[in-house]
Amino acid sequence: MNRNVLRRWINAAADPSDAAPATPKPVDIDVKPAFVAVPMTVPIPQARDAEQVNVRVDIQRDGTTMSVLWPQLCLSDGAAWVREVLR
């Protein structure tokens, strides 16, 4: 063991200024949250007239044009119908 290190340890142990500090007194701190949740409402789009409720499908084939108004609530059925017509 190094003599200098041992001497420093002995001096540090004998020095009363290095003693553990007194226990700190508790302090009340007013902590505010970092995130505040704000309630939000999402507007639901409303249909204003009949055009927004129906989807118009125009199909042209062999010189014939066909127009169909399909309800917007049943678009998956309309997509299946268009697939069958275009085969």
N, C-alpha and C positions, 0 to 999 in steps of 0.2 A: 504494500500500500504506500502511496506517495505521502511523504511527511507533511508537505504543504497542505494537502487536502485534509488530512487528519487534524492539523492545527486549526484550520478554518472551521471544521465541524465542532471542535471543542470550544472555540471562542464563540461561535454562534449559539451553542447550547448554554453557555454561561451568561450571555448577554440578555438581561431582562427586557430590553426594548423589543426583542423579537417574540415576546410572549403573545399568545393568542389574544386578539382584541376582545373587548367586552361585547356581549351579545347586543346587536342593534335593536332599537325599539321598533315595533311594528308601525308602519305608516299607512294610513288609508289613502288610496288613490282612486279617483273617479275614472274608471275605464269605460270608454264608449266602444260599442261593437264596430268592427271594421266594415261589416256589410249589413245593410238594412234592407230587408225584403219589402218591396212596395207592391201592393196588390194591383194587378192590371186586368183589364177586361179586353177581350178580343172581339172586335165587331164582327158580326155574322152578316155576310152580304145578303141582301134581300133582293128578290126579283122585282124589277120595276114595271115590266110589261111582259106581254106574251112572248116576244122575241127572245128574251133571256131564259125563258122556261123551256123552249123547244130548240132543237138543233136541226138546221136544214141540211139535208144531204142531196146533192145534185149528181146524178150519174148519167154520163153520155156514152152510148154504145150503139154502134151500127146506125148512126143517124137518128137514134131515138134518145130523147132526154127525159129523165125521170127525176122528179123532185119529191122528197119525203121530209116531213117535219117529224122529228123523233123527240120524245120527251127527254129532258136532260137527266131525269132521275133514272132512266133505263138505258144509259149509253152503252153499257156492256152488252146488252141484248142487241142494240143497234149495230155495234161493231161486228158481232157474230153474223147478223143479217147481211151487212155489206160484204163480208168475206164470202158468204155463200153466193150472193148475186154476182160478184166479180169472178167467180170460178169459170 
